[in-house]
Amino acid sequence: MQRLVIADLDPASAKIAIAFLGPFLSIFGFLFIARIVMSWYPKLPVGKFPFVIAYAPTEPLLIPARKLIPPLGGVDVTPVVLFGLISFLNEILVGRQGLLVLLSQQVS
């Protein structure tokens, strides 16, 4: 069985991956920023309209993270940790010197 490695992508596939991953990671970054701000107000009705936009897509990622990362001093830090992880992935994959960007600029 042959393994697919990121270096096996051709420049056209890397550009397609950038087109999808760039906006996806950016949107999730903004959603996690909203979740960080929402965590300051624990009585927010997260099931209602403006708040559910940030709550619904991020909560499935936060539930397993909360099992791994306990609250520090009673404060849930998982949105901050996941925002850092999303930002790191964004920079490593689609940043100026990201892996996919460098692959998309390869000359065959």
C-alpha positions in Angstrom: 0.0 0.0 0.0 1.4 3.3 -1.0 1.3 6.3 1.4 0.4 9.8 0.2 2.8 12.3 1.6 2.4 16.1 1.3 5.5 16.3 -0.9 3.7 14.0 -3.4 1.3 16.8 -4.3 1.7 18.5 -7.7 1.5 22.3 -7.8 -2.0 22.3 -9.2 -3.3 20.1 -6.3 -1.4 22.3 -3.8 -3.2 25.4 -5.2 -6.6 23.7 -4.8 -5.7 22.7 -1.3 -4.7 26.3 -0.5 -8.0 27.5 -2.0 -10.0 25.3 0.4 -7.8 25.2 3.5 -6.9 28.9 3.6 -10.5 30.2 4.1 -11.5 27.2 6.2 -8.7 27.7 8.7 -9.3 31.5 8.7 -13.0 31.1 9.4 -12.3 28.7 12.2 -9.8 31.0 13.7 -12.4 33.8 13.8 -14.9 31.4 15.3 -12.5 30.4 18.1 -11.8 34.1 18.8 -15.6 34.5 19.2 -15.7 31.5 21.5 -12.9 33.0 23.6 -14.9 36.2 24.0 -18.1 34.2 24.6 -16.4 32.3 27.4 -16.1 35.5 29.4 -19.9 35.6 29.6 -21.0 32.2 30.8 -24.7 33.1 30.9 -25.0 33.7 27.2 -27.8 31.8 25.4 -25.5 29.8 23.1 -28.4 28.1 21.4 -29.8 31.4 20.1 -29.1 33.2 16.8 -26.0 35.2 17.0 -24.1 33.0 19.4 -25.0 29.7 17.8 -23.0 30.7 14.7 -19.8 30.4 16.8 -21.0 27.7 19.2 -22.3 25.0 16.8 -19.2 24.5 14.6 -16.6 24.8 17.4 -18.2 22.8 20.2 -17.6 19.4 18.6 -13.9 20.2 18.6 -13.9 21.6 22.1 -15.6 18.6 23.8 -12.7 16.1 23.2 -10.1 18.9 23.9 -11.8 19.5 27.3 -11.2 15.9 28.2 -7.5 16.3 27.5 -7.0 19.8 28.9 -8.4 20.5 32.4 -9.5 24.0 33.4 -6.8 26.1 34.8 -7.9 27.9 38.0 -11.6 27.3 37.0 -11.0 28.8 33.5 -11.6 26.8 30.3 -8.6 27.4 28.2 -9.4 25.0 25.4 -10.7 27.7 23.0 -7.4 29.4 23.4 -5.4 26.2 22.8 -7.4 25.3 19.8 -7.1 28.8 18.4 -3.4 28.5 18.7 -3.4 25.1 17.0 -5.6 26.5 14.1 -3.3 29.5 13.7 -0.2 27.2 13.7 -1.7 25.0 11.1 -2.7 28.0 9.0 0.8 29.4 9.1 2.5 26.0 8.5 0.3 25.0 5.6 -0.9 28.2 3.8 1.2 31.0 5.3 3.8 32.9 3.2 6.4 30.2 3.6 3.8 27.4 4.2 4.3 23.9 2.9 1.4 24.1 0.4 2.5 27.5 -0.8 6.0 26.3 -1.5 4.7 23.2 -3.2 2.4 25.3 -5.4 5.4 27.3 -6.5 7.5 24.3 -7.6 8.7 24.3 -11.2 8.7 20.8 -12.7 
